[in-house]
Amino acid sequence: MNLEEYFARTGYKGSTEKQDLETLTNIFQHHIRAVPFENLSIHCGEKITLELEHVYNKIVQRKRGGWCMENNQLLGWVLKGLGYDTSFLGAYVFNPQQNAYATRMTHLMVKVVIDGKAYIVDGGFGVSYQMWQPMELVSGKEQPQAPGVFRFTEKNGVWYLEKMRRKQYIPNQSFSNSDLLEKKECRKVYMFSLEPRTVEDFRFQCTYLQTSPDSLFTRKSICTLQTANGFRALIGWTLTETTYNYKENMDLVEFVTLEDEEVEKALKEKFNITLERKLVPINVKAPYTI
C-alpha cells in the first residue's frame, strides 16, 4: 500500500507537504468524486471485510467504492500517513422511516485536528448528505456547502448533524413521490459522541449490515458518486442525477429507470465501476433498519 497509488486513483496532484485545512479539503474532494459510496459487493456475492489491506485493494487497485467503514478507514489511513492528527468516531444514523436514530453504531467517520481546531471528515455517506468539505466541530454554526447547509448541535456531550436542502425541481413528475426523494427541507443525519473508536468497534455491524434481512443495505443495491456540480446515484434500477443550485436556490433532480441490461453499462459510464461478478439489483421499499 502506498500513498502515490492512492492519489493516482483519486486524481489528486496537489501538494502533500502541508497539514493544513486547504490541503485536507482538496484531498477529500478528490476522494468523494473518484470513489463511489456503494454496497454492490452484497448484491454480487462478495463479502465486505474491514481489513485495511482488503479495503485498499478493493478501492485503489480494483477501482471500486465502498461504504463508510471502507471509505473513511482508507481516508483515515491516508491522512495519518500525511501527518494529520486523526482519530475515528462512531455515529448512529437517523432513520426517517422510523423517525428515530439507529440503536446500533453503524457509521464510521474521521476526526481531524488542525491547529487546535477539530473537523469531521466523512467521505462515506453518499447521496445528498455527503459533505463536500471538512466540517468544523462547533455547535450551532451553519456551514453552507454546495450540497446545502450543514449544522452540528451539541447537547449533553452528544453531537447531532443535520442538513437543510434547497427546493427541488423534478422534471419527471412520476417520481415526485419517490422514496428516493428527500421530502423534508431540514433533515437529521446522525448523532455521535467524541469517544475515539477503532475499526474493531464496527466488526459486528459490518457483518449485520450485509446479512440481516432488516438492513437497508440488503434491501437496496446502492452506488452513488459526487460530481463537480452535484451527485449521481443508482439504487436498484433507478438512476438519479442531481445538479445543485442549477437555478437560484433550486436543485435539479432527474430520474430514469434502467432495464436489466443497462445497469452494467451505467455503472461503467457513470461511476467508473466494473464488477467482477454479476450484480443482482434490488430496491425493496419496505421498512428497514440502519
C-alpha positions as CSV (number, residue, x, y, z in Angstrom):
1,M,0.0,0.0,0.0
2,N,1.4,3.4,-0.9
3,L,0.0,7.0,-0.9
4,E,1.2,7.6,-4.5
5,E,-1.1,4.8,-5.8
6,Y,-4.0,6.1,-3.8
7,F,-3.5,9.7,-5.2
8,A,-3.3,8.2,-8.7
9,R,-6.7,6.6,-8.0
10,T,-8.3,9.9,-6.9
11,G,-6.5,12.1,-9.4
12,Y,-5.0,14.3,-6.7
13,K,-1.9,16.1,-7.9
14,G,-1.6,18.8,-5.3
15,S,0.9,19.3,-2.5
16,T,1.1,16.9,0.4
17,E,3.7,18.9,2.4
18,K,1.3,21.0,4.5
19,Q,-1.1,19.5,7.0
20,D,-3.5,22.4,6.6
21,L,-7.2,22.7,6.0
22,E,-6.9,23.7,2.4
23,T,-4.8,20.6,1.6
24,L,-7.2,18.4,3.6
25,T,-10.2,19.8,1.7
26,N,-8.6,19.2,-1.7
27,I,-7.6,15.6,-0.9
28,F,-11.1,15.0,0.5
29,Q,-12.9,16.4,-2.5
30,H,-10.8,14.3,-4.9
31,H,-11.8,11.2,-2.9
32,I,-15.5,11.7,-2.9
33,R,-15.5,12.5,-6.7
34,A,-13.5,9.4,-7.6
35,V,-14.5,6.8,-5.1
36,P,-18.2,5.8,-5.0
37,F,-20.2,5.1,-1.9
38,E,-21.5,1.7,-2.7
39,N,-22.7,-1.7,-1.3
40,L,-22.6,-3.7,-4.6
41,S,-20.5,-6.4,-3.0
42,I,-23.5,-7.6,-1.0
43,H,-25.5,-8.0,-4.3
44,C,-22.9,-9.7,-6.4
45,G,-21.8,-12.5,-3.9
46,E,-18.8,-10.8,-2.3
47,K,-18.1,-10.4,1.4
48,I,-17.2,-6.9,2.7
49,T,-14.3,-7.1,5.2
50,L,-12.7,-4.4,7.2
51,E,-9.0,-5.4,6.9
52,L,-7.2,-2.3,5.6
53,E,-5.3,-4.3,3.0
54,H,-8.5,-5.6,1.6
55,V,-10.1,-2.1,1.6
56,Y,-7.0,-0.7,-0.2
57,N,-7.0,-3.5,-2.8
58,K,-10.7,-3.0,-3.5
59,I,-10.8,0.8,-3.7
60,V,-7.4,1.6,-5.0
61,Q,-6.3,-1.3,-7.1
62,R,-9.7,-2.7,-8.3
63,K,-11.2,0.8,-8.6
64,R,-14.3,0.1,-6.6
65,G,-16.0,2.1,-4.0
66,G,-17.2,1.1,-0.5
67,W,-19.4,2.1,2.4
68,C,-18.4,4.3,5.4
69,M,-16.3,1.6,7.1
70,E,-14.2,1.2,4.0
71,N,-14.1,4.8,2.6
72,N,-13.4,6.5,5.9
73,Q,-10.9,3.9,7.1
74,L,-8.9,4.4,3.9
75,L,-9.2,8.2,4.2
76,G,-8.0,8.0,7.8
77,W,-5.0,5.9,6.8
78,V,-4.1,8.4,4.0
79,L,-4.4,11.4,6.3
80,K,-2.4,9.7,9.1
81,G,0.3,8.9,6.6
82,L,0.5,12.5,5.6
83,G,1.0,13.6,9.2
84,Y,-2.5,14.7,10.2
85,D,-3.8,14.3,13.7
86,T,-6.6,11.8,13.1
87,S,-9.0,9.5,15.0
88,F,-12.1,7.5,14.3
89,L,-15.6,8.3,15.6
90,G,-18.8,6.3,15.5
91,A,-22.3,7.6,14.7
92,Y,-25.9,6.4,15.0
93,V,-27.7,7.1,11.7
94,F,-31.1,8.7,11.6
95,N,-33.8,6.5,10.0
96,P,-36.6,8.8,8.6
97,Q,-39.0,5.8,8.1
98,Q,-38.9,5.1,11.9
99,N,-38.3,8.8,12.8
100,A,-35.5,7.7,15.2
101,Y,-31.8,7.2,15.4
102,A,-30.4,3.7,14.9
103,T,-29.8,1.7,18.1
104,R,-26.5,0.4,16.6
105,M,-23.4,2.4,16.0
106,T,-23.1,1.7,12.2
107,H,-21.4,4.8,10.8
108,L,-17.6,5.4,11.0
109,M,-16.1,8.8,10.3
110,V,-12.8,10.6,10.8
111,K,-12.0,13.5,13.2
112,V,-9.0,15.6,12.2
113,V,-7.4,18.3,14.4
114,I,-5.6,21.2,12.8
115,D,-4.0,24.0,14.8
116,G,-6.2,23.1,17.8
117,K,-9.5,23.1,15.8
118,A,-11.4,19.8,15.3
119,Y,-13.0,18.9,12.0
120,I,-15.2,16.0,10.9
121,V,-14.2,14.4,7.6
122,D,-16.8,12.0,6.4
123,G,-16.3,10.5,2.9
124,G,-18.8,7.7,3.4
125,F,-22.4,8.8,3.5
126,G,-23.2,9.4,-0.2
127,V,-26.2,10.9,-2.0
128,S,-27.3,14.4,-0.9
129,Y,-26.0,14.0,2.7
130,Q,-22.4,13.7,1.6
131,M,-20.4,16.7,2.9
132,W,-18.1,18.3,0.4
133,Q,-15.8,20.0,2.9
134,P,-14.5,19.0,6.3
135,M,-16.9,20.4,8.9
136,E,-15.6,22.4,11.9
137,L,-16.8,20.7,15.1
138,V,-18.6,23.6,16.6
139,S,-22.2,23.6,17.9
140,G,-24.9,25.7,16.3
141,K,-22.9,27.2,13.5
142,E,-24.4,26.9,10.0
143,Q,-21.8,25.7,7.5
144,P,-23.0,26.3,3.9
145,Q,-21.6,23.9,1.3
146,A,-22.6,23.1,-2.3
147,P,-25.0,20.3,-1.2
148,G,-26.8,22.6,1.2
149,V,-26.4,24.0,4.7
150,F,-25.0,21.6,7.3
151,R,-25.0,22.2,11.1
152,F,-23.8,20.4,14.2
153,T,-25.5,20.9,17.5
154,E,-24.3,19.5,20.8
155,K,-26.3,18.6,23.8
156,N,-25.0,16.8,27.0
157,G,-21.9,15.5,25.1
158,V,-23.9,14.1,22.2
159,W,-23.4,15.7,18.8
160,Y,-26.1,15.9,16.1
161,L,-25.6,16.5,12.4
162,E,-28.5,17.9,10.3
163,K,-28.7,19.3,6.7
164,M,-31.0,21.9,5.2
165,R,-31.7,21.4,1.5
166,R,-32.8,23.7,-1.3
167,K,-36.1,23.5,-3.2
168,Q,-36.2,20.7,-5.8
169,Y,-37.2,20.7,-9.5
170,I,-38.2,17.2,-10.7
171,P,-38.9,17.2,-14.5
172,N,-40.2,13.6,-14.4
173,Q,-43.2,14.0,-12.2
174,S,-43.9,10.3,-12.0
175,F,-41.0,10.3,-9.4
176,S,-42.4,13.2,-7.4
177,N,-43.4,10.9,-4.6
178,S,-40.4,8.5,-4.9
179,D,-38.9,7.2,-1.6
180,L,-35.6,8.2,-3.2
181,L,-36.5,11.8,-2.9
182,E,-35.9,13.7,0.3
183,K,-39.2,15.3,1.4
184,K,-38.1,17.4,4.4
185,E,-36.2,20.6,3.9
186,C,-34.3,20.1,7.2
187,R,-33.2,16.5,7.8
188,K,-31.4,14.9,10.7
189,V,-28.4,12.8,9.5
190,Y,-26.7,11.2,12.5
191,M,-25.7,11.6,16.1
192,F,-22.3,10.8,17.7
193,S,-20.0,11.3,20.7
194,L,-16.4,12.2,20.7
195,E,-15.3,8.9,22.2
196,P,-12.4,7.6,20.0
197,R,-13.3,4.4,18.2
198,T,-11.3,1.7,16.4
199,V,-12.2,-0.5,13.4
200,E,-12.7,-3.3,15.8
201,D,-15.8,-1.5,17.2
202,F,-17.5,-2.0,13.8
203,R,-16.9,-5.7,13.1
204,F,-20.3,-6.9,14.3
205,Q,-22.1,-4.1,12.5
206,C,-20.2,-4.8,9.3
207,T,-21.5,-8.4,9.4
208,Y,-25.0,-7.4,10.5
209,L,-25.5,-4.8,7.8
210,Q,-24.6,-7.2,4.9
211,T,-26.5,-10.2,6.2
212,S,-29.7,-9.0,8.1
213,P,-32.9,-9.0,6.1
214,D,-33.8,-5.9,8.0
215,S,-30.8,-4.0,6.9
216,L,-31.1,-1.1,4.4
217,F,-28.0,-2.5,2.6
218,T,-29.5,-5.9,1.9
219,R,-32.8,-4.3,0.7
220,K,-31.2,-1.9,-1.7
221,S,-28.3,-2.1,-4.1
222,I,-26.7,1.4,-3.9
223,C,-24.0,3.2,-5.8
224,T,-23.5,6.9,-5.5
225,L,-20.8,9.3,-6.6
226,Q,-20.3,13.1,-6.1
227,T,-19.7,15.1,-9.3
228,A,-18.4,18.6,-9.9
229,N,-21.9,20.1,-9.5
230,G,-24.0,17.5,-7.7
231,F,-24.2,13.7,-7.4
232,R,-25.5,10.7,-9.2
233,A,-27.0,7.6,-7.7
234,L,-28.0,4.1,-8.9
235,I,-30.4,2.5,-6.4
236,G,-31.9,-0.7,-7.7
237,W,-32.7,0.1,-11.3
238,T,-33.3,3.9,-10.7
239,L,-30.6,6.2,-11.9
240,T,-30.8,9.7,-10.3
241,E,-28.7,12.7,-11.3
242,T,-28.9,15.8,-9.1
243,T,-27.5,19.2,-10.1
244,Y,-27.0,21.5,-7.1
245,N,-28.4,25.1,-7.4
246,Y,-28.9,24.8,-11.1
247,K,-31.3,27.8,-10.6
248,E,-31.3,30.2,-7.7
249,N,-31.9,28.2,-4.6
250,M,-33.2,25.2,-6.5
251,D,-31.7,21.8,-7.3
252,L,-32.5,19.8,-10.4
253,V,-33.3,16.1,-9.7
254,E,-33.6,13.9,-12.8
255,F,-34.8,10.2,-12.6
256,V,-34.7,7.4,-15.1
257,T,-35.5,3.7,-14.8
258,L,-33.0,1.3,-16.3
259,E,-33.5,-2.1,-17.9
260,D,-31.5,-5.0,-16.5
261,E,-29.1,-4.9,-19.4
262,E,-28.5,-1.2,-18.9
263,V,-27.3,-1.4,-15.3
264,E,-23.8,-2.7,-16.1
265,K,-23.3,0.0,-18.7
266,A,-24.4,2.7,-16.3
267,L,-22.0,1.5,-13.6
268,K,-19.1,1.8,-16.1
269,E,-20.1,5.1,-17.7
270,K,-21.5,6.9,-14.7
271,F,-19.4,5.5,-11.8
272,N,-16.3,4.0,-13.5
273,I,-17.1,0.7,-11.9
274,T,-16.6,-2.7,-13.5
275,L,-17.8,-5.6,-11.4
276,E,-16.1,-9.0,-11.4
277,R,-19.3,-10.8,-10.5
278,K,-22.9,-10.5,-11.7
279,L,-24.9,-7.8,-9.9
280,V,-28.5,-8.6,-8.9
281,P,-30.1,-5.2,-8.4
282,I,-32.7,-4.8,-5.7
283,N,-34.8,-2.0,-4.2
284,V,-37.2,-3.2,-1.6
285,K,-39.3,-0.3,-0.3
286,A,-40.5,-2.0,2.9
287,P,-39.3,-0.5,6.3
288,Y,-35.7,-1.2,7.2
289,T,-33.2,-0.6,9.9
290,I,-29.8,1.0,9.5
